[in-house]
Amino acid sequence: MYSRSRIARGLVSRHTPIAQCALKTTSTACTTRTAVIGASVPLWTPHRATIHTSHNRPANPVAPKPMHPDPRENPMVGIAPDKNVNVAQRRMADFNLSGRVFVVTGGGRGLGLSLAEGLAEAGGYVYCLDRDNKVDRRWEEAARRATEWGGQLRYRQQDVQDAAGMDRTIAAIADAHQRLDGLVAAAGVQQITPALEYRQEDAARMLDINYTGVLMAATAAARQMNKHKCRGSMCFIASMSGSVANKGLLSPVYNSSKAAVIQLARNLAMEWSPINKKDGTGGIRVNCISPGHIVTPMVEKNFEEVPGLRDLWESENMMGRLAEPHEFKGACLYLLSNASSFMTGNNMVIDGGHTSW
Ligand SMILES: NC(=O)c1ccc[n+]([C@@H]2O[C@H](COP(=O)([O-])OP(=O)(O)OC[C@H]3O[C@@H](n4cnc5c(N)ncnc54)[C@H](O)[C@@H]3O)[C@@H](O)[C@H]2O)c1
């Protein structure tokens, strides 16, 4: 420990953790310690990491860095974040998804595939659920890239309109890994039709996929998170069209299905975010991303159907361009990682300023 005189001279504080003190005393000690720590600390395993508090911290000079914040001093312990998560032992550890398991509906292509790839890039084990019975070249390339970063992409054919089947698929994934940490609900369809021409069956189909499909995916995932006591996180892909009547886009049912998804996220967050202190269930955060226009297969079809639509959309946001799917990876990673541990029931609008003027 440090002598009273050193503390009195302000060289070290009574409360300064060991690693910080080493840093202030000799740089050699810090380097040596860091090197040994880097070699000895395994990949981040949130549920198995040893917690070192000032009570049980070993005297061994190569002990891991202290937790930040120290769980004894953190009034939120037992509520959030998980006290087994040893933040600050790795660079930006809040974003590390190693050892975690995720499901992405609509992960076969477009935005869903990009978001799935982002989670795998951060080390996650990601299952893409989509209705097609096989994957295309872009999915295969993304799966190959994912392994370079230590993550994995897997594919399961699953239509979100088959709620019972989706429940079984998500249960099988969670049981195989004994955990489920997150869901991205990105499966969605679009139909450009003026309101007066909308047929009842088309409206029902749209809502069944875009709204009920999200609800059923979320409940299937929440059942598994509760079963395995995982304090998971969900990200629903809504749209800026859920908050505004989108100029140049005559799709009244699509737009209102996205408004319903935003409202669903608030309600599920209210039900599932608190932790049930009796049985340890809950602690599930639910948020939305509302993207602006992104160039995906869905939107390319819109451009074929409506001449001049691309020019109109590009002129409607502050950046004068449309988005690429990969521009949403960071936001999704934020929502599904510890980085957003105090965020729930909310909607991130990422639209190049489209709805801000
Ligand atoms: N592209 C945009 O400009 C934009 C903007 C805002 C929101 N979104 C939303 O992002 C999400 C992804 O859209 P995208 O642009 O990548 O479209 P996309 O058509 O390229 O991808 C949608 C994916 O969902 C899958 N899917 C559709 N119905 C399904 C079902 N019943 N079961 C399982 N999978 C199903 C499709 O097979 C496809 O792989 C959608 O929810 C969409 O509404 C897109």
The ligand as a Tripos MOL2 file, in Angstrom:
@<TRIPOS>MOLECULE
LIG
   44    48     1     0     0
SMALL
NO_CHARGES

@<TRIPOS>ATOM
      1 N1        -34.6120    1.0280  -47.0300 N.am      1 LIG1
      2 C1        -35.0920    2.0880  -46.3900 C.2       1 LIG1
      3 O1        -35.0420    3.2210  -46.8880 O.2       1 LIG1
      4 C2        -35.7090    1.9120  -45.0510 C.ar      1 LIG1
      5 C3        -35.9840    3.0560  -44.3140 C.ar      1 LIG1
      6 C4        -36.5370    2.9290  -43.0510 C.ar      1 LIG1
      7 C5        -36.8180    1.6760  -42.5650 C.ar      1 LIG1
      8 N2        -36.5480    0.5690  -43.2980 N.ar      1 LIG1
      9 C6        -36.8800   -0.7160  -42.7230 C.3       1 LIG1
     10 O2        -35.6980   -1.4990  -42.6270 O.3       1 LIG1
     11 C7        -36.0500   -2.8680  -42.6630 C.3       1 LIG1
     12 C8        -35.2050   -3.5580  -43.7220 C.3       1 LIG1
     13 O3        -35.5820   -3.0220  -44.9900 O.3       1 LIG1
     14 P1        -34.6500   -3.0410  -46.2670 P.3       1 LIG1
     15 O4        -34.7330   -1.7040  -46.8690 O.co2     1 LIG1
     16 O5        -33.3580   -3.6420  -45.9600 O.co2     1 LIG1
     17 O6        -35.5380   -4.0070  -47.1790 O.3       1 LIG1
     18 P2        -35.1980   -5.3550  -47.9230 P.3       1 LIG1
     19 O7        -36.4140   -5.7170  -48.6850 O.co2     1 LIG1
     20 O8        -33.9400   -5.2130  -48.6660 O.co2     1 LIG1
     21 O9        -34.9710   -6.3620  -46.7010 O.3       1 LIG1
     22 C9        -36.0640   -6.8040  -45.9280 C.3       1 LIG1
     23 C10       -35.7930   -8.2130  -45.4920 C.3       1 LIG1
     24 O10       -36.9290   -8.6530  -44.7400 O.3       1 LIG1
     25 C11       -37.2510   -9.9610  -45.1870 C.3       1 LIG1
     26 N3        -38.6590  -10.2510  -44.9640 N.ar      1 LIG1
     27 C12       -39.7420   -9.6660  -45.4980 C.ar      1 LIG1
     28 N4        -40.8510  -10.2610  -45.0770 N.ar      1 LIG1
     29 C13       -40.4730  -11.2560  -44.2500 C.ar      1 LIG1
     30 C14       -41.1650  -12.2330  -43.5140 C.ar      1 LIG1
     31 N5        -42.4950  -12.3420  -43.5760 N.pl3     1 LIG1
     32 N6        -40.4560  -13.0800  -42.7410 N.ar      1 LIG1
     33 C15       -39.1070  -13.0240  -42.7110 C.ar      1 LIG1
     34 N7        -38.3960  -12.1350  -43.4050 N.ar      1 LIG1
     35 C16       -39.0690  -11.2600  -44.1630 C.ar      1 LIG1
     36 C17       -36.9470   -9.9430  -46.6870 C.3       1 LIG1
     37 O11       -36.8250  -11.2610  -47.2080 O.3       1 LIG1
     38 C18       -35.6570   -9.1710  -46.7010 C.3       1 LIG1
     39 O12       -34.5380   -9.9960  -46.5250 O.3       1 LIG1
     40 C19       -37.5400   -2.9330  -42.9300 C.3       1 LIG1
     41 O13       -38.2370   -3.1240  -41.7270 O.3       1 LIG1
     42 C20       -37.8280   -1.5550  -43.5150 C.3       1 LIG1
     43 O14       -39.1540   -1.1900  -43.3220 O.3       1 LIG1
     44 C21       -36.0000    0.6590  -44.5400 C.ar      1 LIG1
@<TRIPOS>BOND
     1     1     2 1
     2     2     3 2
     3     2     4 1
     4     4     5 ar
     5     4    44 ar
     6     5     6 ar
     7     6     7 ar
     8     7     8 ar
     9     8     9 1
    10     8    44 ar
    11     9    10 1
    12     9    42 1
    13    10    11 1
    14    11    12 1
    15    11    40 1
    16    12    13 1
    17    13    14 1
    18    14    15 2
    19    14    16 1
    20    14    17 1
    21    17    18 1
    22    18    19 2
    23    18    20 1
    24    18    21 1
    25    21    22 1
    26    22    23 1
    27    23    24 1
    28    23    38 1
    29    24    25 1
    30    25    26 1
    31    25    36 1
    32    26    27 ar
    33    26    35 ar
    34    27    28 ar
    35    28    29 ar
    36    29    30 ar
    37    29    35 ar
    38    30    31 1
    39    30    32 ar
    40    32    33 ar
    41    33    34 ar
    42    34    35 ar
    43    36    37 1
    44    36    38 1
    45    38    39 1
    46    40    41 1
    47    40    42 1
    48    42    43 1
@<TRIPOS>SUBSTRUCTURE
     1 LIG1         1 GROUP 0 **** ****
